[in-house]
Amino acid sequence: MRLGTVLANRANLLPRVLIGIAFAAILAAARAAPPSGADSFLAPWFQSLRQPGTGISCCSIADCRQTQYRTGSDGYEALIDNKWIAVPREKVLDHTENPTGRAVVCYLPGLGVMCFVRPSET
């Protein structure tokens, strides 16, 4: 086999492997159990959350959690697994009612913050 053919086959393989890994991560997240203390009544609300700009699901009650948050000069930070994680501005869901009463962050290890919802203002 020629070297050019081998390199071309490897180059075609990489995107397929990456797509497979992403698909496996999405399936694993879909099967994940809700966090302890999750209110199943809120599951439809969590499932209705969509990423800004793409409309792709933010995930589910298994990936979204109520959290503490703070604001700084660069925007919001959410407390995830005892670490303050910066929330990308494009992941903030503006004008979204939040029935939980607290900030909500949807987060996947390896992918980061999928969505962030501030607590509803009263």
N, C-alpha and C positions, 0 to 999 in steps of 0.2 A: 504494500500500500504506500502511496506517495505521502510525503510529509504534509503537503498542502491539504490533501483530503483528510488526514488525521486531524489537523488543526481546525479545519472547517467543521468536522463532526463534533469536536469538543466545543467550539463556539456555539453551535446549535443546541448543544446539550445544556449549557448553563441557564438560558432563560427557562427551559422546561423544568429544571431542578428548582429554580427560584419560585416558579409558579406552583409547583407541587408543595413546597415548604409553606408558602402563603396559604394555600388551600387547606393543608393539614392544620395550620394554626387556627384558621377560621372554624373548621369543624370541631376542633378541640374546645374552642371558646363557646361554640353553640351547645356543646354537651356539658359544659361546666355547671356545677351546682351553684345555686344562689349562695351568697355569703350568709353566715350564721346571723340570725335575727332579721333576715330580709322579710319584708311585708309582701306576700304574694299578691295582695290587692293592687299593689303598685306595678306589678309586672307589665301590664299593657302600656302604662305610661313609659316605662323604661324602654320597651320594645318600639315605641313610637318615635323615639329620639333618632334624628337623622343628622349626619355630618353636614356642616355648612358647605355649600358650594357643590357637593357631589350627590347629596341625597342618600348616600349609603348609610346603612344602619350603624348607629354608635355601638351596637352590640346589644346586650340584654341585661337583665337584672343580675346575671352572674358576673358581668364585667363592670357594671356601674355601681357606685357606692356613694353614700353620703359622706361628706368629708369637711374638714376645716379648710378654710382658704384665707388668703391674705392678698392685698394689693400692694404693688410696688411700682417703681418707675417704669418697669418693663411690662407691666400687666399683672395678671393673676398668677398665683402659685397655689397648688393644692397639696394637701398632706396625704401622701400615698405610701403605705407601708413604712410609716415613721420617717419619711423623707419629704422635704419640700421640693416639688417638681414644678418647673415652669410650664404654664399652660400656653401653647401657641395661640396667638390672637385669632387665627382662622378656625380654631376648634371651639370657640365660645359661641354658645347658642343664645343669641340675643332675642328678646321678645318671646321667651318660652316660659309659660307658667310652670311653676315647680311645686307640686303638692306635698313634697317631703318636708318643707320648712327649713331645709339646710342646703348647702351647696352640694352638687352631685358631679362626680367625675367618672367618666367611662375610660378605663385604662386597660391596655393589654401589654404585658411584659414583652419587650422586643419591638413593639409597635408604638408604644407611648400613649399619650392622651389622645383619645378618639373624639371626645366631646366634653364640654364643661358647661354646667348650668348653674347660674347664681341662684341663691334663694330668692323667692318672690318677694318683691317689696310690698310692705304693708302701709 
